[in-house]
């Protein structure tokens, strides 16, 4: 059951991160008509977040790291490797880092940039839920 929830959450996170990456590299317009209206990034607010210095680490968009994180998590959840010692604790450490980064980015959205980006907050909530599920999966042994 935990694995199924992690597959769903990491898939959703991977979709959001991929969309942000496509926008960050200007491969897709932030308000492309084929994007569901809830997900479209408003050019004046949400899309502007993608191009701030807070949206980059080590020269790459944060979303690229998100794609890697969610992809690895998706593979691990689908392979039922969450309860193995190296994978479980490694993913748990990555989830703690993701939630800490989410906290900083949520702070930046609210008080530095003053941008109410729904997709950003959705990804932060996904990270919190993933951490909770991983804590349960790893510590239930």
Beta strands, then each sheet from edge to edge (+ up, - down):
strand 1: 56-57
strand 2: 60-61
sheet 1: 1+ 2-
end
